Structure formats: C-alpha cells, structure tokens
C-alpha cells in the first residue's frame, strides 16, 4: 500500500493518465545507495577542468564580510567550506539563497549554481516552540530540506491551519515534532509524519528561525510560479552552471534552449510533489524527469522509478501523472 495519497483539498490532476503498454523492459539503471546518490544525466560539458578556478562569493545573510569558497562537489561539502571561512559549525547553516539575502524560497540553492551566482548563507537564529491543534486533515504546510540534514518550512497555504499560527514563518527549521528529533530526516519523511498526526489533536513543534538583520521575507504563500520562474532562469537560460553530485565530481553544464522542455517538466513534477506529498524539491523532480528523458514506454519509466527511487514508495497514480507531465512538456517543446 502506498504511503502517500493526494491531499483532499487539492484538485484532481488535469493530466490524462496513460494506459500501461506492454514493452520490452530496458536494462534497469544501477541502484544507488540512497537518494543522495541518484545520478542525473545532463547536458554537461564534462567534469570540472582541474585548472579552472571555480570559486563563489559568499556572505552571511544577516551581514558579514565577503568570502570565497571553492573545491566542493556536493551541498554538504559546500556547507563545510562555508563554515570554515566564517569560523562557524556547518550544522548552524539552515540553507543558502542565490543572489539575495532575503528568505526567498524561489532563490534556494539546490544542486545547481550559476557560475556568476552570489551565495547568501542563512544560519540559526531564535529558537521557538508552538502547540498546534490539527483541526483539519491537511495543515497547509510545504516542507523542503537543505540536502544536509535540515528540513524547513518552504510555503504556507493561505487560510490553512498553519497560516493561523503567527509564530511559524517561511524558512523555519523544524527541529522536532512532539519531542521527536528530526535532524537528518528528509523532507518527505517529515511531511509523512505531519500527515499521520491524528486530526483534532494538539501537537508541539520546536523550530529555529533564520538569523536575519533585515526582517524581509517572501510572502508565506509564495507561489510556485515564482519558484518555477527561478528554475527556468537557472536551468533553461543557456548560461553555465555548476551541478553538484554526491556520486562524483561536479560538472559544468550549459543547458541549451533545445533542453528547455526538461525544465518545464521539472516544474510540473515539482507541483505534483507538493500536491501528493506536501514537499517541494526541484532536484528530485529533475531526477525523475531525466529518468524519463530517453524512454518511450511508460512501463520502462515505472520500472526505472522503482529501481532508483523505490524508497519513496510513490503510488502508481503519482508515477502515471509524472509520466503524463513529461509527455506534455515534450509535446509543448
């Protein structure tokens, strides 16, 4: 039985689900040790040239001198490089935004950084604890994580249970729920835990908000359109980017307009992730799209999803909608 079901307050997907077709399965892709090691095919120009100086300017979001970081291949290593430059612990870093010091969820640093991007680092601020009554089946909370063990609030739906809790803000790190520590817990597991809380019961959340000198953040219900626009700028503009990978060296990519359908499909899949699971993760969406990139049969794609991302236990309905999103994006291109 799948562990995730579409939220009741979401409309049914308008995408037409395909009928499973008989096909000759392609050889299954190699199974990664974990999600963090999922390898995503790309239009990469190849591994980073050893003599190319790929360094990035970085500041603490609440104010600091500008530093430079380099020689990292994934988000965890980036956080450790940043921590060393500012003499802080890597565990203090909640998340990073690109080209803005604001807590703007449409500018989150994921697995891809433009070579001219400026990194702003958001660190631990004030701790707080809130008690909430789950008066409705859905809390209206969208969760994401920083790829290094920290889940946090990405969006709050208007007129939802969480929207009435003034103490909860965008960017808040979810430290624990009912005393259960969530450090190192992926976003989908946090979302599942929140879904499984019994209705009409109180529960307690401990949170840590980002430290900021400027109390300016994006709206609590920042639309997915803003995030989609950011992704299209980062992935589909043709500019050079550094893609971080957990299973090998980073690569410099130049994504051409010919591949713009993959960014459209990734945005559609990211919307589906929010609808079904209550999370936002454009890198996970990107990984799913690339599993389907050179596939023409639904059964082959479904098998690849099970092989690579089986730990999520995605329901058939979700996998079918992802396939339809890919087909829709291809047709539009």
SULZI-V453359 format. One record per helix or strand of 3 or more residues. SS is the DSSP state (~ for helix, > for strand). FROM is the first residue (numbers start at 1). LEN is the number of residues. Records with the same first field share a line. If there is no record, write none. Layout:
SS=FROM-LEN ; FROM-LEN
//
This chain:
~=35-3 ; 75-12 ; 90-3 ; 105-3 ; 162-3 ; 187-10 ; 224-12 ; 257-21 ; 282-10 ; 298-15 ; 316-17
>=44-4 ; 56-5 ; 67-3 ; 93-6 ; 112-3 ; 119-15 ; 141-5 ; 151-6 ; 173-5 ; 202-9 ; 240-4 ; 251-4
//
